[in-house]
Amino acid sequence: MPASTGANTNVNIRVESGVKNRAQEVFSSLGLDMTTAMNIFLRQVIRKNGIPFEIVADELQKKTRQFGRYKGKMWMADDWDAPLEDFKEYM
C-alpha cells in the first residue's frame, strides 16, 4: 500500500438526516466530530482489510417483518428503537 502523502480529499455520502443527527450526537458524546469518526472508521477498514464489524442477517428482524404487530404497535424491521426484550418475549 502506498505511503500516505498527508494530502486531504473530500468524500461525499448520502445518509438519512435522522441517522446523521443521531450519529453526530453519539460522536459528540465521545468528543468526536463526524470527520474524525469517519477517519477512524476508514482507518479500521484498512487495518482489518474489510468492514471492522460483523454484518449478519438478524433473525429477529426477519421475524419482525413476518409478524408485523406486537402489543398493539406496528413494528418495522428498521425500527431500531423497538424494545428488544418485548421481541424476545414474543418469539
Secondary structure, 3 states (H helix, E strand, C coil): CCCCCCCCCCCCCCCCHHHHHHHHHHHHHCCCCHHHHHHHHHHHHHHHCCCCCCCCCCHHHHHHHHHCEECCEECCCCCCCCCHHHHHHHC
